[in-house]
Amino acid sequence: MAACSEACTQPAQAAGASGEEGKHVKPFTPEKAKEIIMSLRQPAVFFNMTSDWPAQHWTANHVSKLLPSKQIRFRMGLKSKDTVMFSCIVVPQFETACSYVEATLEEFLIWNAYQPDISGPFRDYDHSKFWAYADYKYFISLFEDRADVFQDVRWSDFGFPGRNGQESTLWIGSMGAHTPCHLDSYGCNLVFQVQGRKKWHLFPPEDTPFLYPTRIPYEESSVFSKVNVVNPDLQHFPGFQQARRHVVTLSPGQVLFVPRHWWHYVESIDPVSVSINSWIELEEDHLARVEEAITRMLVCALKTAENPHNTRAWLNPTEVEETSHEVNCHYLNGAVSAFLDHYRTSKVGEIQELGTQGESTKKEELKVSSPLEVKDTYSQSAAITMGPTKRERASPFGPHLVPVMPSSEELPSERRGAFERNGGGLVYKDDELFVKLSCATRQLVMKKCENALAEPAASISTTAPPRALVSTDDLLDCVVNPQVTKLVAQLLIQGKKL
């Protein structure tokens, strides 16, 4: 069976069932495509599903003619070769650290063609040092006066009737433009590559502990990784070496399916790239919205208390809604009420446990464990991700649907020297620090922490200086860790049901 591990090559188009020359017959019916999407547990690339979409001609130049005077916000970032000032970018280029430019697509294309314009909006950005990205642009905002173009995108071919550009976002970037590694809290993702190529680095949900999740910067529905996955700092993030990287280069005409909660880092590798995507809602989103509301309330409360006059330092530029406690309380109550309304036909004390792509698999009682009994929710989700074992379904993979497989890509050799393999784990040698990661338990064991916990409370001197400072962000990384907010959401919902 063929697999996508780097670049996917285009299989031959499906032959027309009627034998008519030139007539294109899609390899999957809409019903079959949707069945695959709702049951698939790993990323995969669809071929020959979009050749008759008008949107296949949506190059950056074409879109610039559709939007001749539209001002679009571009995110500006440093190319990797010019990031020495950031220690070769061992930290991700989060959106809070980027600059922004308001420009038309025509002005972007002029700048991207190395044509200097001393008076244009990109005048302060040397093309050889910076990339530009018009990312996350909703069609309904871009084409508010051109609703007719919505029909150029036909997600109905994947089994979602009536879904088109109105439920889509547009992404246009220069070479090097990228999205930091993150997972989406809601839904699964279909990505149609229109122009240029993009390289995707993906990691499964059960590897979340190895991606060092953080909610700073805060953006609803996005959990970021602290790790720069293309140049990881293993001294600070030793667990990342255990993460299972899946890599695929998406080419024009192909559609990538990204399952729920798969981490992804995406980079444009051609002079200009254009993508169109749509997030498909899933049954699990009802609970996820409660978890997100809890996260929003806690992050906004603690970060605003820390510095009430500088929300831009921690709030992602995409977040434009008010962050007051009153608004966040209203948002949380709305999420809980919506969840309860959705499940009001269920028995009291029960919720419907669903497969990771929205299929009902079983019903079980909502059990709330004590904090000491909390299990690794991502290990549990790993079991769900693998799907049923007793009744194996026939594989959907073939020439028109190719799975994205684990990559053999090596970590940067210059950052490997301090590490060595030791049995099933990873050992970092230091005079004071010993870290071992066990693949079986996926838990970090730190000798310093063990020693500190073992000491009697009475022996702690109130006058001794602290051995380490705990920041607000450090606290939030624990308090709004996805595993923690999931448990809090379940406790909250159970309390409202009683």
N, C-alpha and C positions, 0 to 999 in steps of 0.2 A: 504493500500500500504506500503510495506516495505521501510525503508529508512536507509541510512548510517549516523549515528551520531557519532559512534566511530569505532569499527571494523566491517568490512564487511565479512560475512561468505559466503562461496562458494556455490551457488546453484548447483543442480544436472545438469549434462551436458544435452544438448538438445538431445532428442532421434533422431536417424537417420530416416529420412523420408522414406528411402527404407527398413527399418527394419533390415538391416544388422548389426549383432552384432559387436560392437567395432568401427563402423564407426561413426565419429564425424561430425555432421552437425551444423554449426554455427547458433546461434539464430537470427542473422541479416545478410542480404545480404550486400555486399559492398555498393550498392546504398542506402539501407535503413540506414546503419550506417552513411554514409556521410550526408544524409538528417537530421538525428538526430543531428549530430555534428553542422551542419550549422544553426540549428534552436533552439538548446537548450540554455537556458539562465541561467542555474545554474550548478554547478559541479555535476558529476555523475560518477558512477563506472560501467564499462562493465565487464561482466562475460562470460566465455566460448568462448572467441574470439581468444585465442592465444595457445590453447592446442597442435596445430600442428606446431607451430613456432619452428624451430631449436634453436632460441634464448632463449627458455624457459630453456635450459640447461646451459646458460651462468652464472654459478656461478663464484665467484671471483677466485676460484681455476682453473676452466676451462679457463677463460680469461688469467690467468697467464701463462698457457701453450701455448696459442695462441701468447702471447707476452713475451717470456722467458727472453729477455734482454732489453726490452723497458724501458727507463727511463721516469717515469711519475711524474708530480708535485703533491704533496700532500699538502693540506692546514691543518695546525695544530692549534687546538683550545683547550681551557681549558674546561673540563667537568664542569657541573653546580655545583657539590658539592665542587669544588676546586676554586670557583670564589669569595671567601670572599674578596680577595684583590681588586676586582672590585665592591664592595658593592653588592655582590650577583648578579652581572651582571644585573643591571637595565638598562644598555644601551646594544644595540645589539653588538655582536662580528662581526663587519664588517671585510671584507677581508683585509682591510688596516692595521688592528690591529693584524692579524694572522701571524704566522711564516710559512715557506714553506720548504719542503724537497723533493729532487729529489731521487726517488727510484724505483725499480722494484716492480711489484705486488707480487712476491715471497717474497721479503724483507718485504713488508707490511704485508703479511699473517703470517710470522714468528713473527714479532713484535706484531701483533694482537692476536697471540696465547700465549701471555705472555712468550715468549721465549727470554730472554734478550740477546742482541748481543752488546757487548761493542765496537765493531768496525763498526757496521752497520750504515746506514744513520739516523736511529731513536734513536741512542744511547742517545741523550740528552732529550728524551721525555719519561717520565714515563707513561706507558700504563694506570695506574690507575688514572692519572691526565689529560691525553690528549686524544683527538680524532683525527683521520686522515681522510681526505676526498679528493679523486680524483674526483673532480666535473667538470662538464661542458667540458668533453673531447670528441671532435668531432671524429667520426669514421674515417673520411678521413685523420685525422692526426695520429690517433693511428694505423690504419691498412693500411697505405699507400702502403705496399707491399703485402697486403692480401685482395684485393678487392673482392675476392670470398665470404668472410664472410658477406658482405653487404646483401646478399640474405637471411640470417638467420632472418632478421627483415622484417615483411610483413605488412607494413601500408596499402598496397593495400586492405587488408581485411576490412579496414575502409572507402573504397571508394576513395583512392588516388592512382590510377594506377602508377606503376613504383616507388613508394616511398618506400625506404627501409633504410638500415643502412647508406647509403651515406648521407641522410638528418637527421641523428640522432646523439644524444650525449649520452655518457655513464657516469654513476655516481656510484662510489664504495666508501663506507665509513664504519668506525667502529661505534660502539654504541656511540650515542651522537653527531655524526657529523650532522651539520645542515646548512641550508641556511637562512640568515636573512630574515625577512619579506620584501617582495617587490612585485611589479607588473611588468609584462612584457609589454613594449610599443607596441610590434608587435604580431600579430597573436593570435591563441589559442593553447592549449597545450594538447598533448596526452602522458601519462606516463605509461609505462609498467613496473610493478614490477616483477623482476626476482628472487631475493634471499632476504631473510629477510623481515622485515616490516618497513614501514615508516609512521610516524604520520604527517598528514597534517592539518594545521590550515589555513582556508580560510576566506576571508572577501569580500563582494560584492563591486563593483566599486563605488557605491553611498555612501559608508562609507569612502571614501578617506579622507575627512576632519578630521575624527576621528583617522586616522592612521598617521597623522603628516608627510606628504611626504617630502622627501629631496633628492637632487641630489648630495649630498656629503656623501660618496665617489661617484665620477662620473663614471658611466658605461653606455655606449650607450645601450638603450632599457630597462634599469632597473631603476625604481623609488623605492628607499628604504623608509622604515618607520623608524622614530626615536624611535619607541616604541619597547621594548623587549616584544613581545606579550605573551610569556610564563611566564614572571615575570614583569608586567607593573608597572611603577612608575607613579601612578595616581596623585601625587602632581604636577609633571611637565607636565603630559599629561592627564588632567582630562577628555577630550573628548573621550578618548579611551573606557571608560565604556559604551559609546553609540554604539560602534561597534558590529556588529552581527557576532559572531564567528561561523564558520562551521567546524567541526572536523571529520576526517575519518582516520582510520588506513588501509593503503593499504597493501595487502598481495600478495605473489607470484601468478602469473597468472592473476592478475587483471589489468585493464587499467583504469586510472583515466582521465577524461576529465575536463580540466580547461578552462572555457570560457575566452574571452578577458577581460583583465584589472581586473581580480580577484586577490586580494592580497593573498599571500601564504607564510607561514613559514613551512619548511619541516625538520623533524628530524628522523634520523635512530634510531630505538628502539631495534634492535637485534645486536648481536656481529658483524655481517657483513651484509651489504645490497648492492644490485646491482639493478640499475634502468636504463631503456633506454627510452629516450623521443624524441619527434619531435614536433617542432613548426610549425603549419599549417598557411600559409600565408592567409591574409584576405584582402578584398577590402579597408578597412580603413587604412591599412598600408601605403598607398601612402601619406595620409595627416600626419600620425604619423611620417614618416621619415622627413618631413619638420619640425615638432615640435622638433624632436630629434636634427636636425641640428642647430636649433636656440638655443636649450639648450646647446649643445656642444660649440658653439661659445661664448656664454655669460659666461659659467662656466670657460672655459679655459682662456678667457681674464681676468676676475676678479681674479681668483686664481693665474694665472701666474704673474699678476701685484703685487699681495700681496707678493708672494715669488717665484721668477723665478727659484730658485735652488732646490726646494723641491716638485716636482710634485707628488712624491710617497705618500705624506701625504694626498692627496685628490683625486688622480687618482687611480681607482681600478686596481689591478694587472692584470686583464684580458684585460685592455686597453693598447695595444702596439703600436698603430698608433701615428704618430707625432701630436702634439697639437698646431702647429704654427697657427697664425691668417690667413696666406695665405692658408694653407691647409683647415682650417675650412670654409673659404669663398668659396673655391672651392666645398667643401662638401655641403654647403647650396645651392649654385647655382645649383648643380647637382640634389638635392632633389626637388627643386622648378621646375626645367625644366622637371624632370621625372613626377611630378604630373600634370603639364600642358599638357604634351604629352599624358598622360593617359586619360585626360578628354578633349582633343582637339575636340572631336566630340560633346561635350555638348554645349548648348547655352551659349553665353557670359553672365556672371553674374549669372550662375547657376552651382550648383554642384549636384552630385547625392548623396542624403542622404541614407545611408545604415543601415540595421539592424546590431546589434552588432556582428553577426556571418557571415557577408558577403552577406546577402540577401538584394536585393533592396526593399525598402519599399515605398519610395516616392521621388519626386524631389521638391526641394524648392529653392527659390532664396537665394543666400549667402548674409545674412544681417549682417552688422557690426554695433553694437551698440556703443554708447559712453561709456566711462569707468564706468559712474554712472549707466548705464543700463545693465551692464553685469550680466547675470543670472548664477546661479550655474550650471555649465555644468554637474556636477555629478548628480544633481537632475534630469536634463534632461535625462541623460543616464539611470537613474533608470527607467524612464517611458518607454524608449526603451527596457531596459532589461526585463521588465515584458512581453513584446511581445504584440501581438494583443489581444484585449478584445472582439471585436464584433464576430469574427469567431474563437472560441476556437478550437484548434486542439486536436485530441485524444491524451491522455497522452501516451508517449512512454515507461513509466516506468513499470517495472514488475520484474520477478525473474532474468532476465539477464541484466537489466539496473536499477541501484538503485540510487536515488538522494542523494546527501550529504545535510543533513538538519542542521538547526541551532543547536548549542550545548547548553546544560544547564550548561556547565563547569563554575564554579565560579572563580572570581578573587581571588588572594591571600588575605586571611583575614587580614594579618598584615598590608596591605596597604589600607584597606578600612576605617579605623577608622576616618580619617579626612574628610570623605565624607558622605553625607546623601541625600536621595531622597527628592525632593520638587516639587510635582506636576509632570509636564511633563519634568522637567529639572534636572540638577545636580548642587548642590550648594557646593562650597568649602568655608569654613569659615576661615577668616583671618582678622586681624585688618584693613588692607588696601586693600585687594584684594577680589573682588567678581566676580565669574565666573559662568554664567548660560548657559547651553546648551539646546536649544530648539530642540526637535525632529522635529518640524514642519519646522523651518527655517534652522536648522543645522548651526547656526552662533554663534561664540564666541562674547560675549559682556563683555568687560573689563572696569571696572569703571575708572581705571587709564588712559586708553587710551581715554575714553570719556571726562574726565576732561581736559586732555592735549589738545584735539582738540577744546574744548569749549573756551579755553583761547585766548584772542586777541593776535595776533602776537607781538604787541608792548610791551606786558607785559613780554615777555620772555627776561630774562637778559642774555647778552652775556658773563658776567663774572661768572655766576653761574655754578658750575660743573654739568655735565649731570647726570640725574637721572638713566640712564641706557645706557650701551655701546652697540652699534649696530655693530656686526661683519660682515665680508664679507659673512660668511655663513648665517647669519640672513637675509641679503639683498638678497642673492641668493634663499633662501627658498621662498621669495615673488616673485622675478623677474622670476624664472623658475618654479614656481608652475605650475602643469599641466593645470590648468584652464587658467593661463595667457598665456602660450606658445600656447595653442590652439587658443586663440583670436589673438595673434600676427601672427600666421601662416595664419589665415584666412585673416587678413588685408594685409599681404605680398602677398598672392596669388591674392587677389582682385586687388591690385595695379598693379600687373604684367599683369592682364587681361585687364586693362583699355586701 
